[in-house]
Amino acid sequence: MIVASAAGLAKAEVTIRLLAPDDDRSHFACGDIELDRFFQRYAGQNQFRHHIGSTYIAVLDGSIAGFVTVSPGEMTADAVTEVLKKKLPAYPIPILRIARLAVDKRFQGRRIGKLMLRAMFELALELRDRIGCAGAVVDAKASAVNFYQRLGFMPLGAVRGTLAAPPEPLPMFLPIELIGKARLGND
């Protein structure tokens, strides 16, 4: 469990913890029907029944203010830029995949998303030390690409055989060396 405060939240504390089976997700609404549906219907199944991802929630004033779903993953060096390719081995490397992130409309604009990302960056650093983790990958929707780029994420290479247009969502990578330095501010 992580407890943090953020600018715009006055003295309120945000708790970031794993989703529990009895958490009421039915009222969560971020404005994206696909993310709402995932959180309300599938996040619990994926975590408690299928064990294919873990969802962390941000709790503020007793309400679920946001969620982020993560899972382990792997990528190959040919997916990254030439500079990083030279630093990484040719075989698959472990990463933390940030699969979904959303903030309830009632709490948007209060830096809840950044607090959740900070918590996932801490998780990536813990994974690095325990079992190995080369960085974090996020599948960014077009509307979020600039947000992730400002944090230091870089687009991954296009998949072979695809058209020149970037995929939707756009996979982006932040190397573990930059995770501790990500520009999330001290709020």
MOSULPE-V483184 format. One record per residue. N is the residue number from 1. RES is the residue in one small letter. PSI is psi in whole degrees, -180 to 180 (999 if undefined). NEAR is the number of other C-alpha atoms within 12 Angstrom. Layout:
BEGIN
N	RES	PSI	NEAR
N	RES	PSI	NEAR
END
This chain:
BEGIN
1	m	139	18
2	i	132	22
3	v	130	20
4	a	159	27
5	s	153	26
6	a	153	27
7	a	143	20
8	g	-4	16
9	l	9	21
10	a	-126	14
11	k	10	13
12	a	144	18
13	e	139	25
14	v	129	36
15	t	130	29
16	i	121	36
17	r	168	29
18	l	144	31
19	l	137	32
20	a	152	20
21	p	-30	20
22	d	7	10
23	d	132	24
24	d	109	20
25	r	-2	31
26	s	-23	20
27	h	1	20
28	f	131	32
29	a	110	27
30	c	-10	30
31	g	-7	18
32	d	110	19
33	i	-34	15
34	e	-43	18
35	l	-41	27
36	d	-47	27
37	r	-44	21
38	f	-50	28
39	f	-43	39
40	q	-37	26
41	r	-37	20
42	y	-22	26
43	a	-44	38
44	g	-44	31
45	q	-46	20
46	n	-36	23
47	q	-47	24
48	f	-28	18
49	r	-49	13
50	h	-22	12
51	h	45	17
52	i	-1	20
53	g	158	27
54	s	138	35
55	t	129	40
56	y	143	42
57	i	149	44
58	a	124	45
59	v	128	36
60	l	126	30
61	d	38	15
62	g	1	16
63	s	150	26
64	i	113	36
65	a	-23	39
66	g	170	46
67	f	156	47
68	v	132	41
69	t	131	38
70	v	159	36
71	s	159	30
72	p	157	30
73	g	-174	25
74	e	158	21
75	m	165	31
76	t	158	27
77	a	-26	27
78	d	-8	23
79	a	-11	29
80	v	175	31
81	t	163	22
82	e	-39	13
83	v	-48	13
84	l	-33	24
85	k	-36	21
86	k	-25	14
87	k	-16	17
88	l	149	24
89	p	164	17
90	a	-17	15
91	y	165	13
92	p	137	18
93	i	147	29
94	p	141	28
95	i	166	37
96	l	122	40
97	r	122	37
98	i	100	37
99	a	-43	36
100	r	145	38
101	l	131	39
102	a	151	43
103	v	132	36
104	d	142	34
105	k	-34	21
106	r	-20	20
107	f	5	28
108	q	149	19
109	g	9	20
110	r	17	27
111	r	23	29
112	i	-42	41
113	g	-43	36
114	k	-38	36
115	l	-41	42
116	m	-41	41
117	l	-42	44
118	r	-43	35
119	a	-39	35
120	m	-32	45
121	f	-40	38
122	e	-40	26
123	l	-42	36
124	a	-40	36
125	l	-37	27
126	e	-43	21
127	l	-42	24
128	r	-45	25
129	d	-28	14
130	r	-47	11
131	i	-9	16
132	g	132	22
133	c	122	33
134	a	-10	37
135	g	-169	44
136	a	142	48
137	v	135	43
138	v	143	41
139	d	95	31
140	a	129	30
141	k	157	25
142	a	-38	18
143	s	-14	14
144	a	-4	23
145	v	-47	26
146	n	-39	17
147	f	-50	22
148	y	-35	32
149	q	-39	24
150	r	-26	18
151	l	-9	28
152	g	-4	27
153	f	145	33
154	m	143	30
155	p	142	31
156	l	159	33
157	g	151	26
158	a	149	21
159	v	139	19
160	r	141	12
161	g	6	9
162	t	166	11
163	l	171	9
164	a	-24	10
165	a	140	12
166	p	146	21
167	p	159	22
168	e	118	18
169	p	164	21
170	l	118	28
171	p	132	32
172	m	148	41
173	f	139	38
174	l	112	38
175	p	150	39
176	i	-33	33
177	e	-27	21
178	l	-12	21
179	i	-43	32
180	g	-19	26
181	k	4	20
182	a	141	27
183	r	70	22
184	l	-5	27
185	g	176	16
186	n	31	14
187	d	999	21
END
